[in-house]
């Protein structure tokens, strides 16, 4: 292979090695640098993707900073690919973005569907966020296909690249407006908000944990004082308040625990009829405080009938009070006061303490002496392999310095450097073994950059009470990958060629384009990339339709009965394997000169019908299971909208063993704890009841149920 930004480093000695050995070394190098990216994302980056401070709304931070952090490898790979090729088009970056999107949507969601135990389900709680990000993820790749194949063939103009980037801004603005309540009537008409509101009404008890006030401001003082905070329980139920508990804790923002206040945590236990309890927070005295600072008091993990108000700060998951400590003291007139006003003396002291702690922790397996004593052989093996990365990253700035922004920027710089090494090794790997860049990108590189997201989503599917972290992050990341991963480098390249103008080198590199246009442009030869994008758009529609069907029929995106769960996971995995095989065959066979076009079209038609057939199987199983009984009766209607772990009211195997009656067949009605299924409240929008005798089978009307608001009864 040729030279890159970092590799090869062995010179003539490296070139003298055999081809298989060089390919193995480059593959091992790729794996090790992928491990480095995973380590920096887990150990340093995850907490830095949401810098502290009140300048950003949570929705904006999630879609900008956190998505930028999780998508950083793909974005940097695309930017580095353009720079390395002197603003000429390279396949590795864009193909990795498409391959990563395919792996995220198909493989990660398939694994998340299957790993949830059969007696549990996970439901997307923030439906507007899911549908908005899913819509923009589809728009992103349709727009990418439009640029490559329709508007300006093999050329990306400045306005096209700029629109690609601006769609990222549109995504953030739309999400922010919807989060603030704009367009609610549209979402209700589409049925996106209705389910959440019905779930809220069905489980609402009229009892909420609330603070006296959600924002408290205290004047600065040089003396310590104790802030007494009252937590109330509303009493709207006529039969009085029952026993309930919730957990409380403080969370730092710009105020520092141990310097501005003392950290507190514990559990509030309310007895029957008890309406309020008190939390004490100690505010520490200081000689001066030159800037306002704040921290949060959070109530969460409610147990019992008392919950959190959806109208308060924190929503249905928690109650949050913001406590601001006012500035006081004279204007800075000494060097230490000037430094305190600029950076913060206490912040620097806290950062040094945290930095010492993180340097010490990396030497222990699993992070501490106690955890090390219980470490397994696999833990020790992973610890030793990743130790060089952990030691190197431990010397970076701690999260508490600069409100998280210092660590955020440093983590991005490290990921950019590692991605440059990945880019070189991937090109060398493909060059030595004769593998086209697009195949290397959609398989090896895409898997490596997506592995951190796979393990994070897998953990979230098992432990989180909702499916938001497992699914919404995937759809959001896929759209951000295109808008930033292609919008930024393609805009830079288009502006570069517009400023440089037509050169002899450009004319020699692109003779066909030079003969077709009079000026100069950034040339993007669609070829295999355009085909891969079109194929991905088709299977992306199938995957999102399958998720939508699981929501409509099973009322849960993840988990559920064994048969439909396994069938859905198998369908998702089949989408990915089929897409990779089809794109690889296009690059190796049908994309070559003289290829048989008829054979190519025949294979594409077979693939379309095969993927549709794979989708029908889980659909049929879901309709069959949905027609047997009401999932709210099986999983518990009171927990359905919250997405918490459900305990089934009946055995799942018995639920699945019920068959769908044929038209005209009369059977004894299934009983749930002595209650007939017909007596259970049925949501007609979700198609959740067995067909009545004498009516058509349920299979004939499942499409009306999935897409519309009708019932199969």
Secondary structure, 3 states (H helix, E strand, C coil): CCCCCCCCCCHHHHHCCCHHHHHHHHHHHHHHHHHHHHHHHHHHHHHHCCCCCCCCCHHHHHHHHHHHHHCHHHHHHHHHHHHHCCCCCCHHHHHHHHHHHHHHHHHHHHHHHHHCCCCCEECCCCHHHHHHHHHHHHHHHHHHHHHHHHHCCCEECHHHHHHHHHHHHHHHHHHHHHHCCCCHHHHHHCCCCHHHHHHHHHHCCCCEEEECCCEEEECCCCCCEEEEEEEEECCCCCCCCCCEEEEEEEEECCCCECCCECCCEEEEEECCCCCEEEEEEEECCCCCECCCEEEEEEEEEEEECCEECCCCCCCCCEEEEEEEECCECCCCCCHHHHHHHHCCHHHHHHHHHHHHHHHHHCCCHHHCHHHHHCCCHHHHHHHHHHHHHHHHHHCCCCCCHHHHHHHHHHHHHHHHHHHHHHHHHHHHHHHHHCCCHHHHHHHHHHHHHHHHHHHHHHHHHHHCCCCHHHHHHHHHHHHHHHHHHCHHHHHHHHHHHHHHCCCHHHHHHCHHHHHHCCCCCEECCCHHHHHHHHHHHHHHHHHHHHHHHHHHHCCCCEECCHHHHHHHHHHHHHHHHHHHHHHHHHHHHHCCCCCCHHHHHHHHHHHHHHHHHHHHHHHHHHHHHHHHCCHHHHHCHHHHCCCCCCCCCCCHHHHHHCCCCCCCCCCCCCEECCEEHHHCCCCHHHCCCCCCCCCCCHHHHHHHHHHCCCCCC
